[in-house]
Amino acid sequence: MASASIFKFRIGALQAIALAIWAVPQLAVAQSAVLPATSGAAQGNSAPSDADSSLEEIVIIAERRKENLQDAPITVTAVSAAALESAGVTGTTELANAVSGLTMPQSQGTPMPHIRGVGNTALGTGIENSVALYVDGVYHGSASFSALTFNNIAQLEVAKGPQGTLFGRNATGGLMQVITLDPKPGFSGSASLGYGNYNTITEEAYVTGGSNAIAADFAFQSSQQLTGWGTNVYNGNQVNKQALDMSVRSKWLFNPADGTAIRVIFDYSENDSTTGALRNYGNSPNIYYPKGYFASLSTFDIDANQQPYRNKKGGGVSVQFDQDLGFASLVNTMAYRQDAIRNYIDIDTGPLPVIAVLTQSADTQATEELQLLSPTGSSWKWATGLYYYYATAGNVPGHTYFGGAAVNPKTGIIMSNNDSTETTNSIAAYGQVTKEVLPNTDLTLGARFTNEERSVASVSNALTKNLTTTAPTTIDQSSSTNVPTWRVALEHRFTDDVMAYVSDSRGFKSGGYNLSNGDAAYSPEKLAAYETGLKTEFLSHRLTVNSSLFYYDYKNIQVSRFANGQALIYNGAAATSFGLDLDVTAAVAAGLTVRAGVELVRDYFNSFPNADFFFTCPAGPNGVCSLSARGNQLPQTPTATGTLNIDYRQPLTHDAGALTYTLNTVVNSSSYYAPNNEIRQPGYALLNGSILWTAANDGYTVRLWGKNLTDKIYAFNVNQSPGAIAASYAPPRTFGITVGKKF
């Protein structure tokens, strides 16, 4: 009865909000008809009249063209580098601090972004995220290398909902776009040095220079955490420590002639870490250890005979050619990327040599995209292109070790080996056009057709306790998929400051093979999204209020399961989700800006007869069985999320510079880790903040900062598997000081 009442309340709330959204343009039109076209102060607006208190215009490229955020008929959150810094966001793993409706669970240090209930719940070789990541126009297919640290970012955009027309495969949940700074003529740059608790040292540097014909930049960042958040009590070694996080990036900009630009970008990163070290989830049952065995462990400690270790390294190069053709702009982007990961994991989470995994994977990808884009100011706004994606992902090889109770008495296997490679060839053609069809009314039509071929080749064998090697098993499989996706949107501008839209979009996420488990195949998932939104500005561009209502029909959902410590993908049946997005930005006074976002989601499985259950199985909590998850919530999907960012800049007297105070709050309601809804993450709130002193000439800066100031303890992720339930935890309270210099 209580859940039914809550559901009715949510429906009623959404209906009320929808009515309010419908009413805003009517009120705005009425206001423009009654009020004289004078200054904001003359209209009775309470905001100050000085230009410094108005909001900056935000230009985005979420539709493959530059346009004002308020003119785009999609739900997009665009955040500048300064806003990211004020929200305590230093990389993609912390983006949820600035974007409501975005959650960032992690597995083995890799973010698995979820937007509106759409996202991965496991990480494994060849598994790509459901929220696509693009950096300077290049898709990053490797989920393991989506953990980026920012130090030369111009802007970051998060588009919510499927972006299957313009960005294609694996943008089912949405899109994250990172746009880095272009190099500038002359010579300039910045450098900073920081120190935080847990003996964490950070260094950053950015330099740029050159001429109008050729310019280049170089960005470097590195951090070393010398003290871990916890200890492995088995051997006394530290864990939950990011020993090294380093990245370098260089962009070269050539302008050989008017209307021609060539960008060449190099990047490399490396990470050595034990953050998110797996440990038994609380005092949950573990088939290999007595009841209560793990009760004495503190949150960030583990008790494992296999010391966790994770090393990731990789990088790439891209070349982008831009040519103004007069009637259109031609953009050609070529890129190549590769990475490698070595990861040790103790699966049984305890001190006995029961199950341990050594993952060794290597990924490569090559992409080519050719686009023709309509010129700026054209009455027809269009984009068309061809896209090619080639990738390999493989275990090179991977090993699973068994001991004690985990050794099958019939087979006697003590180690299994898998050497496999999955190859992807994907080609797509797409086009989208926007045209005014009625006064102040634009129609957008877009379509994409994708052909994707996947193949897997693998050899696996095992070693028995008698030290004999089993006969190898060879698998060679392939599959082909043809998927059309499209977008239809209608937008109407009631006034210069009020625009409403409705849209129908489609997206899909690629299928693939489980490389670590007999290469079992899983099918593509598909999403139909219906959305209506409203974008408004008030008080002479001192207040923006953007809102949208969405409804998702989600089919063949890819969900995760765990077997012998390996993450596997299988397909659920169908789910529905619907909800509200609301983003508000206000220039309250000179120097004071407030940004707030709220997302409400109601989601449930319509059908899922073969979901993995554990606690409710007839065999008890250490077994696994297939039961129906119909009516359950989707994993990692809070019913409500919210963000609040407050920035206040206070000039100091006597040319002493300025102080900037920032406060960031993130609130998430409760959610579940798996479709069975057996383990619930309670709701939580995070508080981040900083105080920045900037010299009068903007040359020197000193920042005092703190993250998770209330020291909230919560799990990034919880993995249920037969025998043991493993968890990894988010960072505790961290704080420090950073000193910087611009030149």
N, C-alpha and C positions, 0 to 999 in steps of 0.2 A: 504493500500500500504506500509506504513512504517513497519508494523509487518511482511509483506511478505519479505521485503528487509532484515530485521533483521534475519529472518529465513534463507534466502539464504546465508547471511553472516556467520551465525553459521555453516551451512552445509559446506560452503567453507573452513572455519577455521578448522573444524574437518578433512576434507579431506587433507588439508595441513599438519596438525599435524600427521595424519596417515602416510602420505608419509615420514615425518621426522622420525617417529618412525621406519618405515621400513628401512630407510637409515642408521640409527645409527649402527646396527650390521655390515652392509657392510663396513662402514668406519672403525669400530673398527677392523674388520678382516684385512682390508687393512693396518691399522696402525701397527698391530702386525706383519705383514709380512715385513714391511719396516724398522721399528725401531728395533735397537738392544736390546737385553734383558739385559739392564743395569739399573742403578738406575734411580729414577724419575728425578733427577737433570740432569743426562746425557742425558735423552730423551728430554730435553728442557722444562720440566714442571716447572711452575713458583712457585709451592708450596714449602715450606721449606722441607728440607730433614730429619729433626729430627723426631724421632718416636712420640714425643708428639703431633705433628700436624696431625697425621693420625686419621681416624675415628675408633671408637670401633666397633668390630664385634657384631652384634645384633642377638641373638638367640631367636627364637619364638617357640611357641607350637600350632600355629593356625591349624595345620594339625594333632594334637594329637601326635606329635613327635617333638623332638628338632631338629631344622634345622636353618641354616643361613637365615636371612631375604631375602638375595639376591638369595637364591635357591628355594624359595617357589613360586609356580605358582598361586598365588592369590595376590590381592591388600590388603596389611596390613600396618598399621602404628603402629610401636612399640615405646613406649616412656618410658624412665627410670624414676625413682623417681626424680632424679636431674633435668631432662628435664621438668618434670611436674611442679616442683617448680619454675623453671626459667620462665615458661610460665604463671605463676600465677594461676595454676590449683591446687586447694585444694580438689576437689571432682568431682564426675561424672557430676554435673551440669555445670562445666566449661570446659569439655573436648573439646568443639568446639574451644577453644583457641589453641589447639595443633594438631587438626586433621581437615584438609580441607575436605569439603563435608559433614561434620557432623554438624547438627544443633541441638540445645537443647532447644526447647520451653518447657515451664513449665506450669503446672496446679496445683494449690494448693500446691506448693512446690515440686512437683514430676516431674522429667525430662521425656520428651517424645521424645527420640532420633529419628532423621530422618537421613538416609543415602541414598543419590541418590534419594530422593523423596519418600522413603518408611519409614513409621512410623505412630504412633498414633497421633490423633489430639484431643483426649479427655481422661479423666481419670475417671474411675468408678469402682465400686466393681466388681471383676472378670475379668476386662479388663487387658490383658497382653500387654507388649510392642512388637513391631515388630522387634526390635533390641535386641537380647538376651543378658543377663548379666550373666556371670559366674565368680564366685569368688573361687579361688583355686579348680577348677574343679566342683563346685556345681552351678547348675542353680538356679537363683533367679526369681521365677515366679511372685511375687508380684511387680507390677510396682511402687506402693507407697513406697517401700523400696529399690528402685534403686538409691536413692540419698545417695551415700556413701561419707564419708570424708576420705581422705588419710592421714596416718601417719606411716604406716609400709609397704609401697608398694615396691616391687622389680621391677616390670615392669607392664605396661598396654598395651594391644594389641587391636586394632580396625581393624577387618576384614570386608571389604566392599563386599556387594553382598550376596546372599543367602548361608547359611551354613547348608543346610538341610540334607546333608549326614552324616557328623560327629557330628553335634550338634542338628539336628532335628527341632522340632516344634518351631515356633515363632522366628526363625532367618532369616526371610524373607529379612529384610533390611541389616542384617549383625550381627556382634558379637562383644561384648566388654568383654574382659577377664582381670580380675585383678589377678595378681600373687603376693602374699604377701611374705615377707621374711621368710626363714626357721630359726628356732632358731640355735644358734651356741654354741659350747663348751666354757668354760671359763666364763667370766662375762664382759659384755659391755652394752652400751646403750646410750641414748640421752634424753635430756629434753629441752623444750623451753617454753617461756612465751612471749605473745604478747599483744599489745594494739593498737587499731585503732580508727578512728573517729566513731561517733555514740556510743561512750563509749563501744566499743567492746573489750572483754577480751578473749584471747585464751590460752589454756594450752595443752601441748602435752608431752607424756613420752613414751619411749620404752626401755625395758630392756630384755636382753637375757642371758642365761647361762646354764651350765650343763657339761656333759661329752660326749664322743663319743657314749656312749650307750644310754643316755637319755639327752635331752636338752629341754628347754621350753623358751617361751617368753611371754611378756605381753605388749600390746599396749593400750594407753589411749589417747583420745583427747576430748576436750570440748571447747565450745565457748559460750559466753553470750553477746548478744547485748542489752545494757541497754536503748538505745534511738532509737526509730523508725525513719524511713525515712519520715513518715507522721503521720497525726492525723485524728481521726474520729471526724469531727466537730460536729456531733450529740451529743456526750457525752464527748468530750475532751480527750478521751483515745488515746494512741499511737497505730499506726498500722505499717505494713511493718517492723516488728521487729522479729528477731529470738531470742527469749528469752533464749532458750537452744538448743544446738546441741551437743550431747554427744554420744560417742561410746567407747566400750572396746572390746578387742580381745586378745585371748590367743591361741597359738599353741604349742603343745607338740609333739616332734619327738622322736620315739623309734627305735633303731637299735639293735634288739635282736640277729641278726646273720648276717653274710656276705650275701649281696643280699636281705635283708629283711628290710623294713622301714614301720613304722606305724605312721601316722600323725593324731592327734586328735585336732580339732579346735572348740573353743567356741567363740561366739560373741553376743553382745547385743548393741542396740542403742536406743536413745530416742530423740525426737524433739518436742519442743513447739514453735510454730511460727505463725505469721500473715503475713509473707512475701507473696507477690503476692496477697494481699487483693483485691478482686474484686471491681471495681468502674465503673461507667458509662463510656463508651468509648468516651472520649472527650465530645463534646456537641451533640452526636448523638441522634436521636429521642428516646424517652422513653414514652410508652403509659400511664404510671402512673403519669408523672410529666410534668409541662408546658414546652414549648419550651424555651431553654436557661437556664433551672433551674440549670444545673451543670456547667455552663460556668465559674463560679468564683472559682471552685475547682482547687488547684494545682495538679500536676501529681500524687503525692504519698499520697494525702489526699482522704478520703472517707466521705460520709455523709449517714450513715446507722444506722437504729434503732437496728439492730442486730450486736453486736460487733463480728467481725470474730475471730475465735479461732481454732487452729488445734493442736492436740496432736497425735504423732505417737510413738509407742514403739514396739520393737520386737527383735528377735534374733534366734539363732539356734546352732546346733552342727553337726559336720561331722567327719567321720572316714574314712581315706584312707589307704588301705593296698597295698603295693607294694612288689612284689616278683619276683626276677630274676629266671626264669626257664631254662636259657641257650638258648633254642630255641626261647624263647619269654619272654616278661615281662607281668606279670599279675597285673592288677590294679583294685581294687574293692573300690568303693566310696559309702558310705551310708550317708545320711544327713536328718535332720529334721529341719523345720523352722516354726515359727509362728509369727504373728504380729497383732496389733489392732490399729484402727484409730478412732478418734472422731473429727468431723469437723462441725463447724457452718458456714453457708454461707447465706448472704443476697442477694437473687436473683434479686430483683427489683432494687438493688443498691442505694436505697434512704431511707429517714427517715420515710416513712409510713410503717405500718405493713401489707405489701401486700403479698410477698412470701418470706419465709425463709426455709432453709433446715438444718436438723440435720442428718448428716451421721455418722452412727456407724457401722463399718465393722470389721470383723475378718477373717484372712486367716491362713490356715495351709498347709504345703506341706511336703511330704516325697519322697525321691528319692533314687534309687539304680542303680548303673551302674557298669557292669562287662566288663572289656576290656582285650583283648590280643593284644600286640603290638610287632612288629618285633624288634629284637635286634639291637643295634647301629652298623652300618657298614654293615648291611645285603644288599645283592644285590637286594632282594625283600623288599620293604618298604611297610608294610601293617599294618592295624589296623582293628579290628573287635570287636563288642560288643553287649551287651543287655542292654536296658535302660528301667526303670520303673519310672513313675511319678504319684503321687497321690496328689490331692489338693482339699481343700474346700475353698470357698469364700462366705461370707454371710453378709447380712444386719442383725443387731442383736438388735433391728430393726432400720430401717431408718424412719424418719418422715419429712413430708412436711407441712408447715403451710401456710394458706391462710387468707387474710383479705382484707377489702375494695373492690376495683374493681376486685380483683382476685377471689372473692367468686362467684361461679356459682349460679345464682338466682334459677335455677331449683333444683339442688341437695343440695345447702346450705352447702357444705362441707367446714369445716375450718381446718381440719387436716386429712392427709392420712397417713397410716402406712403400712409398708411392712417388713415382716420378712421372708427372703428367703435365701436359701443356694444352691450354685452350686457346684457340685462334679465332679471332673475330674479323670478318670483313663486312662493312656496312656502307652502303651508298644511298644517298637521298637527294631528291630534288624538291624544292619548295618555292612558294611565292605567296606574297600577301600584299593587298592593296587597300587603301583607305581613300574614300571619295565622298565629298559632300553630295547628298542625294536630295535633301530638302534644306531650306534655310536653317543654318546653325545645327544641322544634323548630318553626321558622318556615318557611313556604313563601312565596316571592315570585313573583308573576305580573305581567308588564307587557307592553304592546303599544303600538305607535305606527303610524299610517298617514300617509304623506307624499305629497302631490301637488305636483309641481314642474314649472313651465313655464319654459323658457328660450328666448329669441329673440335674434337678432343682426341688426343693420342696419349696413352698412358701404359706404363708397365708397373705392376705392383707384385711384391712378394713378402715373405715373412721369415723370421728366424724363430725356431722353436727352442725350448729349454734343453733339448738334446744337441743344440748348436748345429742343427741341420736347416738348410734353406729350402723353403717350399718352391714348387714350380711357379714360374712367373705367370701372371695373368695379364694379357694384353687386350686393350680396348681401343677401338678406332671407330668413332661415331661422328656424325654430322647432322645438321638440321638447317632448314632455311625458313625465314619468316618474311612475309610481305605485309606491311602495316600502313594503312592510310591514317593520317591525323589531320585535324582541321580546326579552324577558329572562325566564328561569326560573331561580330560585335556591332552594336548600334549605340551611338553616343549622341547626346543632345545638349547643347550649351544654352541654358536658360538666360544667363547673363554672362558678362566677362568673368565673373567670379564663381559661377555655379555650373557644374557639368554632371550629368547623370549618364549611366551606360548600363546595358545588359549584354551578356555574352554567353556563348556556348563553345566550349573548348574540349579537345581530346588530347590525350597523352598516353604513352606506353613506356614500360620499362622492359628491357631485353630479358629474354630467357637465358639459360646457360646450363652448365654442368657442375655438379659437386665434385671437384677434383679430388677431394680427400676421402670419398666414400663410394668407390666403385663407379665414379663419374655419372651418377644418376642425374637425369635431365630434369629441369624445371621449366615451366612455360612462361611466356611474357605475361605481365599484368597490364591491365588497361583501365583507364579512368575517364569518365565523362563528367565534366564540370560545368555547372550553370551558375552564373553570378550576375548580380545587379549591384551597382555601386554609385556613390555620390561623392564628388570632390568639390569642396567649397573653400572660399577665402572670405574673410571678413576684416573689418577695421583697417582698411587700407594696407592689406597684406601684412597685418600683425598677427593674424590668427588663421590657421588652416585646420579644417575638420574633414577628414576623409573616412568614408565608411563603405562597407560592402557586406552583402549577404550572399552566401554560397551554398550550393547543394551538390554533393558528390555521389556518383554511382560508380562503385569501385569493384572491379571484377578480377578473379583469378589471382588474388593477392599473394605475393611472395612473402612468406613468413619463415622464421628460423627455428631450427631445432639443433640439439647438440648430441653427438654420439662419439664416444671415446675421445672427448676433448676437442672435437672438430665441429666447426660451425657449418651447418648444412641448410639448404633452402628447399622448402617444399611449398606447394600452392594451396592457399586457402580457397574458399569459394567466393563469397561476395560480402560487401559491406556498404553501408550508407553513412554519410556524415553530412552535417549541415551546421551553419553557424554564422557568426558575425565577426567582422574585423572593424576596429575603430582606432584611428590614429589622429592625435591632436598635437599641434605645435603652436606655441604662443610666444610672441615677444611681449612679455608682460610689462617691461619697462626697459629703459636704456641699460644694457648690460645684463638683463635677466631674461633667460629663455627657458621655457618648460616644454618638454616633449613627453607625451604619454601615449601608450598603446594598450589596447585590450583585445583579446580574442576569446570568444565563447564557442565551444564546439560540442555538439551532441553526435556521437558516433557509436555504431554497433554493427556486429556481424549479422547479416541476414541469414547466412547459411555457412556452416563450417563443421561438417559432421565428423571429420577425422583429425581434430586438434589434439595435440599432445597434452595429457594431464598427468599429474603426479600425486598430489596430496589426496585426491578423491578416488584413486584407483583401488580396486578390490585387493591388489597385492600390497597396498600400503604406500607410504610416501617415498620409498626408495625404488619403486617401479615406475613404469610408464605405460599408459594405455591411451587409446583413441576414443574420445568422447565429443559430444557436440558443444561448440562454443557459441551457438546461436544466441544473440542478445547481449553477448559480452562486448566490452569496450576494446577498441584497437590498442595495441601496445604503444607505450610512450606517448600517450595523448591525453594531457590534462584537459578537463572540462573548461577550465578558465586559466588564462595566462595574462600577465600584465607587466608592463615596464614603465618606469617613471625616471626621467632624467632632468635634473635641475642644474643650470649653469648660471652663475652670477659673477660678473667681472666688475671689480671695484678699483678704479684708479686711485693711486696713492698721491699724496701731496708732495710738493718739493721735488718733482721729477724723479720720484722713487720707484716708478714703474707701476705695476698693477697686480692685484691678487685676484685669482679666479677660483671660486669655490664650486665644486661639483658634487652632486649626490646622485647615485644610481640605485634604483630598487627594482628587483625582479621577483615576481610572485607567480608561483605555479600551484594549482590545485592538485589533488591526488591523482595518480595514474597507476597503471599496471605494467608489468614488464613483459607479459606474454599473453597470447590470446586466451589462455585458460583463466586469466584473472585470479590466480591463486595467491600471488604475492603483490602486495600493494605498496607503492611509494607514497607515504603521507605528503600532503601539501607542505610547501616550504616557501620562505622568502629569503632573498639574499640582499645584503646592503653593501654597496661599494662607494667609495668617496675619495676625493683628493683636494689638495690645496696647492695651487700653482702660483709662484711668483715669477713675473716677467719683467725684465729690466725695461727702462724707458725707451731704449732703442731696439727692443725686442731681441737683443743679442744673447743675453744669458737667461736661463730659466732654472728654477729649482722647484721640484714637485714632491710633495709628501702624499703618498697614496696608500690605500688599504682596500683589500678585496675580502668579501665574506666577513665583514667586520663583526658580525654576531657569532661567528664560528659555528655556522649551521652544518651539521653532519648529515649527508645524504648520499645515496648510492648513484653513481653514473649509470650502472647497469647491473642486472642480476640474471645469470644464466642458469636455467633449470636443466638438469640432465639426470639420467638414471644413476643413482648412487650418491650424488653430491650436488649441492646448490652453491654456486660461486658468485661472489660479488666483487665489484671494484668501486672505490669511493672517490668522490670529488675532493678537491683540495680543501684543507682547513683554512683558518684565517691567515692571510698573508699581508705583509705591509713592508714599506721601505721608502727610500728616497732616491730621486733621479736628478742629476745635474746635467744641464744641456747648454750648448753654445751653437748659435747660428752665425754664419759668415757669408 
